[in-house]
Structures are given as structure tokens and as C-alpha cells.
Amino acid sequence: MQKIRVQDDLYEAVNGEWLEKAEIPADRPTAGGFSELDQNVEKILMNDFKELSEGTKTTNIKEMQDAVLIYKKVLDVKRRNAEGIKPALPILDFISDIKDVNDLNTKLADLTLNSVPLPFECGVEPDMNDARKHSYVVLGPSIILPDTTYYAKDNKAGAQLLDIWKNMAVNALNQTELSKENQLLYLNDTIKYDALIAQKVKSKLEWADYVKNYNPFKLDEVAEFLKPLDFKAYLKEFYTELPEQVIVYDPKAIKEFNFYFNEENFTLYKHWCYVKTLLQASTFLSEDLHDNSTVFRRALTGVEKEPVVEKQGYQLASMLFSEPIGVYYGRTYFGEEAKKDIVSLVKKIIEMYKERVKNNQFLEEKTKEKAILKLSTMEIKMGYPDSVNKVYSLLKVEEDDSLLKSVMEVRKALILDNINKLFKPVDRTEWAMPGHMVNACYNPSANDITFPAAILQKPFYSINQTVFENLGGIGAVIGHEISHAFDNNGAQFDENGNLANWWTEKDYANFKDLTKKMIEQFDGIDYHGGKVNGELVVSENIADNGGVAVTLAIMHNIKGASFKEYFENWAKVWCMKAKEEYIQYLLVNDVHSPAKLRANIPPRNFDEWYETFGVTEKDQMYIAPEKRIIIW
Ligand SMILES: [Zn+2]
């Protein structure tokens, strides 16, 4: 086989050999890149959980005790199988006993605390207009299929997936005390109800326009929309004083609430609620109910089988106790030296970003000053938090409770904690991601960037890699996160994390123009039989573009810099092999472009790419100068 040239396909040239040999683990949708790092972290922590549960290892993080108890309960397959569906019966009976809408009104708060889906979703979030305080937010309910687009008449994937979901529901319903006739009725009603909701809630593409979530309404107006539910009475269960204003994240779903919730279709809702709760609970019941409950998720992502029970135990503990486990991971495995090293790299990249803004061609002075202010005040969260958020000390896992009961209790405490935030100021020291997560993020409402300890590994970062490789890895990721402050969403927030227009009219028009070009650069690219939706992935592509731009600028300041090593490691971090189902899923649902395109498209915008590898119009990785885009 002829070797693929870098000039034709950077991603294949760098990763081809690995891609050919790599096998995707049976219990995962992907291999390589982020996934490989994640597997490493998982292996380390699974081993620690084993030792912690056996008492051969101890930790002074007391919240870890409860996480270990959850782990042990998952591993106690004998007890789970003996209990069967029993632990779910109290909540299922509670739902069955709801007589009518009036009765439902008296039970809404209880349902919320028990994680039972209501006809609307709600919670407390930082206010986009004043990031110091919280707001009460309301949105429509969740649908069964991952996106509204799957519900289109001609969408084959949607029809197939819904059949798989139905099958899964039938199997679970079979273990309840419902008669065969009722099982069928419940299932059909669930599908009917879900189809109604799907006509009103936002699509993934609409959700990607983050700023459009901010729709303030008077409480009275929202209460009116949500009739015949008594929204104010519901809130009074939690608050002595009611908020005057409610933020409606998807106005259509709330304004047209009556379309899917009214006196007539109360029963549809009730059956939908029963079946959804049953499947949700099944995850924490006997082995066969658990395995059945994962069938749909696995069909979506192409995962062949459930992980072994030890891994299930770790993964559940990791989900419920993410922060304590992240602090444990950080303290145990992340060195202070690495932390210092990367914080200084982040600062260097922020300084270079400021330089680039100063020399920017499309901005006027006034806008530049504001952008620089935003960079100067950006906060860095590196590795893991100093202490565990106090909510975790409120979580109690009782030895004698069933796994399901324990999970519900933990969730209840987390839900209450969220509810209780409403009239409290936003705590800016809170972390958006735990230390053991292989990821990084920018939070527009806090103007902060978070780099969990777990991403600070090879190939992203290593003291054994060259500085050029580190710049193409973690450097570009850092630049990417900073750029989110200036992507199509982030650009609408100021240095304090508030929605504010800090642009001159002309500058914003220019920026919009560049955003449009970025949409076009990716839109409609064929990928595994599907097409990239340029609008869905634009914010991430602006961030990738900015990440490469700022790190390449730093490369120029280093004598003898190897741009070859830079670009090769950039391609390496995106190395990913994925199940075909998962590729299709991501194309519709993910705001990131496919990993291969993230490796191959951004470099083409930069002169350094052409100079380093002598890329000309004869090569596949060439684009004409007038098509090249550099935004930041
Ligand atoms: Zn991003």
C-alpha cells in the first residue's frame, strides 16, 4: 500500500498506521485520542476503587466513602438480582396513583425530587444578563430520540431507533405488575406523547445558538402558559418568596405547552412518565433489567456490550460523585510542577492572544480594548479544585438501602442544592468539570477556562514531549478554550460573563461575516455518507481556528521551532476510531466537527502549513488563499 502523504491527508499520514491496527473496545464507542486517555484514567481509578472498597487503601477525602458505597452496591449483583424490580415499585406506584391533573399538581414537587420527568423541565442557572445572580429557568421536556430531526417522516434512522427503544420498553414493562393489555397501552401512549413533544421542543441546531436561550418572562406569564399545571403552587413548595422573572430556554415549547399537556391528554403524560421512570430506574436494578435499559444507548453509539460490573460501579460512582473523585485523582496523580508549568503556558497564550487582538485587522480600537479586557480578566482553573464542593458532604448513602434508593437519595440532595441556589449569589469558585475528566471548557457566564488534570497527559502534554508538540497539543486546546470567549456565542458576553454588546456596529458586522465564512468552510462536507452541518459546528470551528492561530504565533517566537512536530501532534490528538453508529450520531448531535476534519481543515488556513510541508495546489490539503480564514 502506498503511504498517504501529509500534503494530501495530514490525519491519515500521521495516524494511518494506528487506525489500521486499532480496535475499539467492545464497551466503548471510540478508541484513540481522548478515549485512550479516558481509558487510562478509568483503569487507574477502577483499581483504586477496588482497593478502597477492600480497605487496602484509604483516603482522607471523606466524600469518597459514599462514592465507594455506591460502587459496592453496583457490585452486589446477588442482592440486586434478588430484589428484581422491587426497589422501583414505590415510585412506580406513586405515579400510577396520580388521579388527575389536580392530583398531579399536589405531587409535582415530590416527582421533581425523585427525578421523575414532569411535562416541563426546570432548574436554577446563573443569569446570563447578570452573572452574579441566579435565575429560575424553564424548558420543554426531553424526547426519546436524541434530536427532533429524527422524527421527520423520511428519517430511517429515527424509525429504527424508536423500534429499538420500544422493544426495550416492552421488556422492562414485562417485569412490572401491569397486565399485558396495560403494558401495550402504556407503551403506545408513551410513543404518542413523545411525538407531540417532539413537535414543539428545540432541535440540537437551535440549542447550539446558546444566547437564544435567554428569554425572560414574568412569572405570571409562565404560570399562565403552564396551565392547567399550578406552577406557582409548585414553586411555593420550595420557596417562601417567588422569583418575579423566569427565563424560558425554549419559548415555543413553553408557550405552546397546551399542545402536549392538557386535561385530555393527562393519561398520555402519566403513561409516558411511568415508562420513562421505569427505564431510568432499571439502570439500577437487577442485571437483566440493567442490561435491557442500556440497549437503546448502545444502539445509538454502536457499543457492543455493557462494561464489566466493576466498571459499571466505577462509572456510576464517577457520575454521582464527580467532584470528590476529581479532587482525589488530582491530589493523587497530578503534580504541582505540571500545574505550575501549564498555568504559565496558559498565561503566555493569553498574552499572545492580546498581542494578536492589538494587531487585528478587522477591529476598531474601541472593540480591541474590550476584547483585551476580557482576556485580562479571564480566570484559569487548572487541574482540580482546592476543596470539594460542600454539597457532596450532604450526600448520604445508607448501607442498607437498595442501589436505586441510594441513587435517588443522592440525586435528591443534588436537585435540592440546585433549587436552593436561586436567591444566593453565584459561586465563581465552582468548577464546571471534575479533575479526572479528559476535557477542557470555557464558561461564558464566568469568563473562566477549566483544564482538568486528566487532559494534561500525552499526547496533549508531557514534559517528555518537545515544546512544539505540546503547543500542537495542549497549547492549541488552551487557545481553543480562550477562543470560545470570542466565538459566535461567547462574543456576546462581556468580561464579567454578562450578555452585553461590547462591539462597534461595524466590527460586529465584520465578525458576523467571518463567522459566515467559517460556516461555509465546513458546511456540506461529505462524511461517512452524511454531511457536516456548518452551522451546528461553527462555534467549535471558530475555537479551533483561534487555537491554531495563537499557538502558531508563539511558535514564531521560538528559535528553531519545528512546525512539523507542531502539526503532526495537532493531528495526533484528534486521532479517533469510532463505531459507524456513533459517527452518524455525532454528525447530527455534536457541536464539534468529526475528529478527522478537526485535524485536517484548520491547518489549511495558515501560511505555516504551506511552508512547512511545501503544500501546493496539486495537493489535497490545499485551499486557495482567498478561501483561507483567520478570525483571531
Ligand atoms: Zn470547544
Residues whose N, C-alpha, C, O or C-beta is under 5 A from the ligand:
A	BS01	ZN	E540 A543
